[in-house]
Amino acid sequence: MKCVSGLPGLSQLVKTAHLDPRRNYVLGFHPHGVLVAGAFCNFCTNGTGFTQLFPGLTSYLLMLPLWFRAPFFRDYIMSAGLIPSDKASAGYMLERKGGGNAVVIAVGGAPEALDAHPGTYNVLLAEKKGFIKLAMEHGAHLVPIFSFGENEVFDQVGNERGTWLRAIQERLQAVMGISLPLFHARGVFQYSFGVLPYRKPIHTVVGRPIRVERNEKPSGEQLDALHQLYMDELNDLFDKHKTDYGLDKDTFLNFV
């Protein structure tokens, strides 16, 4: 099954499997991109028809807690369905009785934004297991998501690993908790330079759910096994749909 909703040529949400609204879910969003534009559009605005594709589900996108300290801005982002990316906030949603809650996590987080260059498919996931443990502790099914085009809407100044710029960015990220990618795109009245995103489509593909049994104290082996299964499912999702959205069949996902 493949259902598509949204604005053709701008942003689309693609459904590949049914999500039972009687369950709670942890949705892993990849890649992070510079500003997580696809995640906000799809899961906070309903601009691409999330509630029509997945009736009975309410999505909550996790965001760095520091943004919730700013008056007025905090109220704005909370009204859009964003919640702090801490264990207590996510756990509260996943413990709600009756199901119907989908917690969306941009797994790569702020560090992955520094790798968000057009034409790259690096996913910071190889050592990311916190969201896997969260799903196991609450018995929430895991759902991999890949957002094709997420890295294409902004250009970023070259900051390869090992360069002085990348070293400064990583140091600032460690101190401040947020990354500072040097990005640019188009302006309001011209297309040559600015901070508005390029007019390029983002196709966000929601994969099939991975069944997770509640386990409040998972062993290391259980955690590793589910983490590997999740990576395999995400890789399969990418491979199955990459040619649909303009990628060459020899393009591969790189787990960092």
Backbone torsions as a table, in degrees:
resi	resn	phi	psi	omega
1	MET	NA	135.5	177.4
2	LYS	-142.2	112.7	178.4
3	CYS	-118.2	139.8	-176.8
4	VAL	-125.2	135.9	175.0
5	SER	-137.4	150.2	178.1
6	GLY	136.3	-158.8	-178.9
7	LEU	-108.5	107.0	-178.1
8	PRO	-53.9	133.0	179.7
9	GLY	87.1	-11.9	179.9
10	LEU	-116.0	-68.1	179.6
11	SER	-152.0	137.3	-178.4
12	GLN	-137.5	145.2	173.9
13	LEU	-110.4	126.0	-174.5
14	VAL	-114.5	124.2	179.0
15	LYS	-100.5	128.1	179.7
16	THR	-114.2	-11.2	-178.8
17	ALA	-155.2	157.3	179.6
18	HIS	-77.7	138.0	173.3
19	LEU	-113.4	114.1	-177.0
20	ASP	-64.9	118.9	-178.4
21	PRO	-68.7	-5.3	176.8
22	ARG	-85.1	-3.3	-180.0
23	ARG	-110.4	162.0	169.7
24	ASN	-103.8	151.8	-172.8
25	TYR	-136.2	150.2	167.0
26	VAL	-111.0	113.3	-178.7
27	LEU	-98.8	116.7	178.4
28	GLY	-90.0	117.9	-175.8
29	PHE	-99.8	128.3	-179.0
30	HIS	-139.8	144.1	-13.2
31	PRO	-82.9	172.2	-178.6
32	HIS	-67.0	-38.7	-174.6
33	GLY	71.6	-177.8	-179.8
34	VAL	-72.3	-47.7	-175.7
35	LEU	-125.2	16.9	179.6
36	VAL	52.2	42.5	-174.5
37	ALA	-61.9	-42.9	-178.6
38	GLY	-64.7	-40.2	-179.5
39	ALA	-64.9	-42.9	-179.8
40	PHE	-64.3	-46.0	-177.9
41	CYS	-63.0	-43.9	-174.6
42	ASN	-77.8	-37.0	-169.4
43	PHE	-113.7	-1.4	178.7
44	CYS	-120.5	-21.7	-175.4
45	THR	-111.0	-16.8	-172.9
46	ASN	60.6	18.3	179.2
47	GLY	-66.3	-19.9	179.1
48	THR	-110.8	13.3	171.3
49	GLY	79.9	38.3	179.6
50	PHE	-58.7	-44.9	-176.1
51	THR	-68.9	-23.3	176.8
52	GLN	-80.3	-39.6	179.4
53	LEU	-73.7	-34.5	-176.9
54	PHE	-127.0	70.6	-178.1
55	PRO	-62.0	139.5	179.3
56	GLY	91.1	-7.7	179.2
57	LEU	-104.5	141.2	172.9
58	THR	-118.5	127.7	-176.3
59	SER	-98.5	144.5	178.0
60	TYR	-132.5	114.5	-179.5
61	LEU	-89.5	130.0	179.5
62	LEU	-82.1	140.2	-178.5
63	MET	-137.4	151.7	-178.3
64	LEU	-53.0	133.4	-175.7
65	PRO	-57.8	-28.6	-175.7
66	LEU	-61.7	-27.4	-179.8
67	TRP	-70.1	-16.1	-179.2
68	PHE	-87.9	2.1	177.7
69	ARG	-90.2	-11.0	-177.6
70	ALA	-89.7	117.8	178.3
71	PRO	-57.8	150.3	-179.8
72	PHE	71.2	-52.9	176.8
73	PHE	-63.2	-38.9	176.8
74	ARG	-58.1	-43.9	-179.0
75	ASP	-66.8	-35.9	179.5
76	TYR	-64.7	-48.9	-176.4
77	ILE	-70.7	-32.6	176.9
78	MET	-67.4	-34.1	178.2
79	SER	-67.0	-21.7	178.7
80	ALA	-88.6	-3.4	178.0
81	GLY	98.5	13.0	177.1
82	LEU	-85.4	145.6	177.8
83	ILE	-134.3	157.5	-179.4
84	PRO	-62.8	143.9	-178.6
85	SER	-87.3	57.7	173.3
86	ASP	-118.7	162.8	-173.7
87	LYS	-62.9	-37.6	-177.5
88	ALA	-64.9	-43.7	-178.0
89	SER	-66.9	-46.4	179.2
90	ALA	-64.2	-42.6	-180.0
91	GLY	-62.9	-35.1	178.4
92	TYR	-60.8	-42.7	179.7
93	MET	-68.4	-38.1	-176.4
94	LEU	-76.9	-15.0	179.0
95	GLU	-92.5	-3.2	-179.9
96	ARG	-63.5	132.3	-177.8
97	LYS	-73.5	148.6	175.9
98	GLY	92.4	-9.9	177.9
99	GLY	74.4	-164.5	177.7
100	GLY	87.2	12.5	-178.7
101	ASN	-115.5	130.2	-179.9
102	ALA	-123.4	110.1	178.3
103	VAL	-89.9	120.8	-176.7
104	VAL	-101.3	122.6	-177.8
105	ILE	-120.1	121.1	170.8
106	ALA	-78.3	91.6	-165.1
107	VAL	-58.2	-40.7	-177.5
108	GLY	-67.8	-23.9	176.0
109	GLY	60.9	-162.4	-176.1
110	ALA	-56.4	-41.6	-179.8
111	PRO	-60.2	-35.3	-177.9
112	GLU	-68.6	-24.2	178.4
113	ALA	-59.7	-28.3	-179.7
114	LEU	-72.0	-15.2	177.5
115	ASP	-101.1	6.6	-174.2
116	ALA	-82.8	76.9	176.7
117	HIS	-109.6	144.2	177.3
118	PRO	-54.8	137.2	177.9
119	GLY	83.3	1.6	179.0
120	THR	-106.2	148.8	-178.6
121	TYR	-135.0	57.1	177.3
122	ASN	-96.0	127.6	-179.4
123	VAL	-120.3	119.6	-179.9
124	LEU	-79.7	92.6	-171.6
125	LEU	-142.8	-21.6	-171.4
126	ALA	-54.9	-34.9	-179.1
127	GLU	-114.3	8.7	-178.5
128	LYS	-89.8	105.9	-176.6
129	LYS	-125.8	-2.6	-178.4
130	GLY	-60.7	-40.6	-179.3
131	PHE	-72.5	-26.9	175.2
132	ILE	-67.1	-45.6	178.9
133	LYS	-64.2	-38.5	177.9
134	LEU	-59.2	-45.3	179.7
135	ALA	-63.6	-40.7	-179.6
136	MET	-66.7	-42.0	-178.1
137	GLU	-63.8	-27.9	-177.5
138	HIS	-109.6	0.5	179.8
139	GLY	64.7	31.9	179.9
140	ALA	-93.5	133.2	179.4
141	HIS	-68.0	144.5	179.3
142	LEU	-93.8	139.2	178.5
143	VAL	-132.5	115.0	176.6
144	PRO	-78.8	142.2	178.7
145	ILE	-132.0	133.5	172.7
146	PHE	-122.0	131.1	-176.3
147	SER	-107.4	96.8	179.9
148	PHE	-71.7	127.3	-179.3
149	GLY	98.9	-5.6	-177.9
150	GLU	-59.5	-36.6	-178.6
151	ASN	-86.9	-0.3	-174.3
152	GLU	-97.1	-10.6	-172.1
153	VAL	-85.7	-8.2	174.9
154	PHE	-138.7	148.7	167.1
155	ASP	-95.1	151.4	179.6
156	GLN	-132.3	140.2	178.0
157	VAL	-58.6	139.1	-179.1
158	GLY	-54.5	123.0	-177.5
159	ASN	-143.8	50.3	-177.6
160	GLU	-56.7	152.1	178.1
161	ARG	-59.5	132.8	-178.4
162	GLY	101.5	-13.5	178.7
163	THR	-81.9	161.4	-179.1
164	TRP	-65.6	-35.5	179.2
165	LEU	-64.1	-44.0	-179.8
166	ARG	-64.5	-38.0	179.1
167	ALA	-62.7	-42.0	178.3
168	ILE	-66.0	-44.3	-179.7
169	GLN	-62.0	-41.9	-179.5
170	GLU	-68.5	-34.8	177.8
171	ARG	-66.9	-45.2	178.3
172	LEU	-63.7	-38.1	178.7
173	GLN	-63.7	-38.9	179.2
174	ALA	-65.9	-34.3	-177.7
175	VAL	-82.3	-44.7	-172.0
176	MET	-92.0	-22.6	-178.2
177	GLY	88.1	-6.0	176.6
178	ILE	-127.2	151.1	177.4
179	SER	-93.6	157.2	-177.3
180	LEU	-126.4	71.9	176.6
181	PRO	-67.2	137.8	177.0
182	LEU	-90.0	96.9	-172.7
183	PHE	-118.7	161.5	175.9
184	HIS	-156.9	163.2	177.9
185	ALA	-154.7	-111.0	-176.6
186	ARG	-117.2	167.4	177.0
187	GLY	-99.7	-173.7	-178.6
188	VAL	-72.0	-44.6	-175.2
189	PHE	-114.1	4.2	178.3
190	GLN	-146.3	163.3	-172.3
191	TYR	-109.0	3.2	-172.7
192	SER	-86.7	-34.1	-178.2
193	PHE	-160.6	140.4	178.1
194	GLY	165.4	-170.2	-178.6
195	VAL	-115.4	3.9	172.9
196	LEU	-78.2	144.9	-178.9
197	PRO	-66.3	150.2	173.9
198	TYR	-63.2	154.1	177.8
199	ARG	-82.1	73.7	179.7
200	LYS	-124.9	143.2	-175.3
201	PRO	-73.0	147.7	171.7
202	ILE	-119.8	123.1	179.2
203	HIS	-113.0	109.2	-176.9
204	THR	-99.7	113.7	-175.0
205	VAL	-102.6	119.3	179.1
206	VAL	-92.4	119.7	-176.5
207	GLY	-80.6	-173.2	-179.5
208	ARG	-83.7	149.8	-177.3
209	PRO	-72.1	145.0	174.2
210	ILE	-102.3	119.7	-177.3
211	ARG	-65.7	130.8	-179.4
212	VAL	-128.8	124.3	176.2
213	GLU	-88.1	143.8	-179.2
214	ARG	-63.1	129.1	180.0
215	ASN	-151.1	99.2	-173.0
216	GLU	-71.6	-19.9	178.4
217	LYS	-134.7	71.1	-178.9
218	PRO	-68.8	145.3	176.4
219	SER	-77.2	166.7	177.8
220	GLY	-60.9	-38.3	179.8
221	GLU	-66.2	-41.1	178.6
222	GLN	-65.1	-40.6	179.0
223	LEU	-64.4	-44.4	-179.8
224	ASP	-64.4	-39.9	-178.6
225	ALA	-64.6	-43.7	179.8
226	LEU	-69.8	-37.0	177.3
227	HIS	-61.7	-42.9	178.8
228	GLN	-66.0	-40.4	177.8
229	LEU	-62.1	-41.1	178.7
230	TYR	-62.7	-44.9	179.2
231	MET	-62.3	-39.6	178.4
232	ASP	-63.5	-42.3	180.0
233	GLU	-66.4	-39.7	178.3
234	LEU	-65.8	-42.0	178.7
235	ASN	-63.6	-41.2	177.9
236	ASP	-64.1	-40.3	178.9
237	LEU	-61.5	-44.7	178.6
238	PHE	-62.2	-48.6	-177.4
239	ASP	-63.9	-36.8	-176.6
240	LYS	-69.6	-32.2	-171.5
241	HIS	-111.7	-6.0	-173.2
242	LYS	-60.7	-39.5	-178.6
243	THR	-72.8	-20.3	177.4
244	ASP	-67.2	-23.7	-173.9
245	TYR	-120.6	34.0	168.4
246	GLY	86.9	7.0	179.3
247	LEU	-90.6	148.0	176.9
248	ASP	-71.1	148.9	-179.0
249	LYS	-64.5	-18.6	178.6
250	ASP	-91.2	8.0	175.1
251	THR	-82.3	131.6	-176.1
252	PHE	-125.1	153.0	177.2
253	LEU	-81.2	136.2	-178.2
254	ASN	-114.5	114.0	178.1
255	PHE	-87.0	122.1	-177.3
256	VAL	-104.2	NA	NA
